[in-house]
Amino acid sequence: MGNIVLTKVNKSFGATNVIPQIDLTIEDGEFVVFVGPSGCGKSTLLRLIAGLEDTTSGTISIDGRDVTAEAPAKRGLAMVFQSYALYPHMSVYNNIAFPLKMAGIDKAAIDQKVKAAAATLNLTAYLERRPGQLSGGQRQRVAIGRAIVRQPKAFLFDEPLSNLDAALRGTMRLEISELHHQLATTMIYVTHDQVEAMTMADKIVVLNAGNIEQVGSPLDLYRSPRNQFVAGFIGSPRMNFVTGAEAAKHGAKTIGVRPEHLKLSTSSGAWKGTVGVAEHLGSDTFLHIHAEGIGQLTARADGEFARAHGDAIWLTPEEGKIHRFDDNGLAI
């Protein structure tokens, strides 16, 4: 249950081709994240799987059954949107129960399913409240509960945390990940936030202009990006890119070094620079450095690393941590 296969899927809006052609397999029980910049096609791809958009060509199958032409309600999927889409006049209980009532499920079964979902999501104490009496995180959990009671083959999440503040996003990331382990159901999650992708996914699908740039585990993409786009998108802060003579020394058009792979010294190193802005975050300090003959670089240092604006500093890339890219931006 929950195996989803896309074969040569294409989507055009009039003359605009937003998904040129995609082949993708999502295994049963996987947590797959679609990630990429705004406008890359990730939400459109999710809506194609859900049946909320028609495919221009290609096929979508779920558990071996072609559902390309089937209505959303017949695909056995549940979608959680960015907006909670709750009924403000209904209690939490009735919001969660609504899809079951519409399906004609008997009262006793509805009660059992709603209470089980509420217990899973820590919503039992809030069942008689209305959405306006809940926090943003609680409202999102109600929306997830409404999806859970349907016992879908897969959950589809379309940027569900983007309306929450930073602290609550972190909490909800953990809750959704824990929920995946409890339910062991396929989940597809769309986000533009690569931190969400790295912390939640079993498998990440990196999209750019409607094309899949790379598919792999978070660490696969971090350690072995296929091209410069993936290298720059995965990892926070983003990878540093260096061109010119320094790249040529390594037989590349461009080299990439992550901020955490730059060794810092106050006395000597491969590249001399001057500290600009220093961002002190407690456990880490991010230094924005102007390196002579290279340009702007970002380095991650220990939170206690004491350098101030205008101080001299030396940087040395860690051996074996330099990524090389050719004229087309492909990894060498």
Buried (B, 14 or more C-beta within 10 A) or exposed (E): BBBBBBBEBBBBEEEEBBBBBBEBBBEBBBBBBBBBEEBBBBBBBBBBBBBBBEBBEBBBBBBEEEBBEBEBEEBBBBBBEBEBEBEEEBBBBBBBBBBBEEEEBEEEEBBEBBBEBBEBBEBEEBBEBBBEEBEBBBBBBBBBBBBBBBEBBBBBBBBBBBBBEEEBBBEBBEBBBEBBEEBEBBBBBBBBBBBBBBBBBBBBBBBBBBBBBBBBEBEBBBEEBBBBBBBBBBBBBBBBBBBEEBBEEBEBBBBBBBBBBBBBEEEEBBBBBBBBEBEBEEEBBBBBBBBEEBBEBBBBBEEEBEBEEEBEBBBBBEEEBBBBBBEEBEBE
